[in-house]
């Protein structure tokens, strides 16, 4: 089944404890992206990747890191999480970064930072 | 930078009736995509409809249609014959098609509109 898989789906952590949210897609998509969803703000793009080894900042990259060493994986790293990073996170992919006709989303990861 | 605004935080509709969700955007570009996504309580993001800016004809998908007014930078979603399963958060989104622009890989979403469908 074609899908975008995120893990963990739910996580409660404490300030400063490094964590990684994994994202994997099995559709051979070139483009991948991370978003955070907050009430009243909609979805905001954190980072995106047009292809392997090519990443760029979205609108809210502060406090996050990403890497794209393989086509299928695009992990989101929070080196020192803070409470303002409590949010619902989505990973998404698209066959091509050039023609994004549709984004395929993961099921979301609910992160709480205490 | 592009911005997308959904000015209706909440809307409601009676089952079988029609509802229109509003979206406006701000851009200096001429070629772009616009999307409507649906997010039901399951949190899954589902593409509802897509419009390419160079196409003058409004996109339609079954009971869903858009009113795309390029000059006014408006992109509203009309849901006809509303069903209980249409209840969800709806997001409008913008994406540039300008390959040379700095915002090429970015997608910008609106704040969302919660749609309630009453039986």
Interface residues (C-beta under 8 A of the other chain):
Chain A: X31 X33 X35 X40 X41 X42 X43 X44 X45 X48 X50 X56 X58 X59 X88 X90 X92 X97 X98 X100 X101 X102 X103 X105 X107 X108
Chain B: X1 X4 X6 X9 X33 X35 X37 X42 X43 X44 X45 X47 X50 X91 X93 X95 X99 X104 X105 X106 X107 X108 X109 X110 X111 X112
